[in-house]
Amino acid sequence: MIEIGRVHLEDCNSPRKAFYQLFLLEKEEGVYLIEKKSGGGEKVFDRRVWESSSREEASRMFDSIVRRKTDPARKSLRHYQIVAYFFVQRGTV
């Protein structure tokens, strides 16, 4: 499995030090996964995986989630900020 992208988000105002991590992975030729882990402190409370048949679709979903989670006008009390971001451009793997 090849890691194509990763982002680590944190809510600095969260008393439990909430975090949200996304990973974009290439499982095998033509199969892409977006894995999400979220929790607080050192513990992961939720883990989910979505599958996509194209890198473009998976990248759009990855970017869409990051945009929603970091939107300052978001209605949720949880307002994340990007702490670390890694993304491999097509053709550099």
N, C-alpha and C positions, 0 to 999 in steps of 0.2 A: 504494500500500500504506500502510495506517495502522498506526502502532505503538500498541498498547493497553497493553502492559505490558512492563517490563524489570526484571531483577534481576541484580546483580553480586555474586557470592560469592567469597570468598577463604579459603584455608587459611593462617593466619598462621604455623603451625609447619612449613610445607612449605619445604624447602631450595630448590626451584625456583619458589617463589612461585606455587603453583597457583591457578588461577581457574576459575570456572564461570559462564557467562552464559546467561540465558534471555530470549527475546523472545517476546511474544505479538503477533501481527500479523493484521490483517484484510486479506486479499488482494483479495477482491471480495465482493459481497453474498452472505453465506452460506458463505464459505470462510475458515477461520481456520488460521493456521500457528503452531506453536511451534518456534522455532529455538533450538538449543543450540550454544554454542561453549565449548570447554574447552581449557586449555593451561597453560603456565607462563611466567612473565616476560612478554615481549611477544609470544610466539608462540602461535598457535592450533594445537593438535595434532589436534583432532577437531571436526567440525561435522556436526550432524544436524538434520533437519527432519521434523516430524510434522504431518499435516493433520487437521483436524476440521471437521465440518459445522455445528457450533453453537458459539456463544460460551461457553455455560455449560459444555459438555464440555471445551473448550479451557482455560477458566479453572480447572476442577477439576484437569485434568492439570498445568497450570502450578503451581498451589498444592501439589499432591501431590509434585511433584519438589522444590520448595523445601523442604517439610517433611522429606522423606527426606534431602536433602543437609545440612540444618542440625540434624538430630537428634543430640544429644550421646551417645545410647546406640547410635549407629550402629556396626556391626561393622568397617567400613572404617577404615583408619588416617587417611583424609582426612576432617577435620571442618571443614566450611565455616562461615563467618559472613557474614551479610548486610552488604555494604559500601554498596550503593545499591539503592533499590527505587522503582519508578515504576509506577503502575497507574491507568488512567482508568476511572472508574465508568461504568456503562451510562447513556447519555443525555447525557453531557458531551462527547462527541466532536463 
